[in-house]
């Protein structure tokens, strides 16, 4: 299944509305932000900034839901 990064962010947001502590959804949103940055940002600095945001999502995921810590660490 190949979905766009904006769709992935939408799906993650829907899950997080129901359960803001869902670590998998937080990771999905972080991955989507990073992929959107790689695919659409023209400015190198902007891409780097969005990668920092993605790392913040991974850190949030593992602190919110320790069961996803390994996946979050691999993504970081």
Buried (B, 14 or more C-beta within 10 A) or exposed (E): EEEEBEEBBEBBEEBBEEEEEBBBBBBBBBBBBBBBBEEEBEEEEEBEEBBEEBBBBBBBBBEBBEEBBEBBEEBB
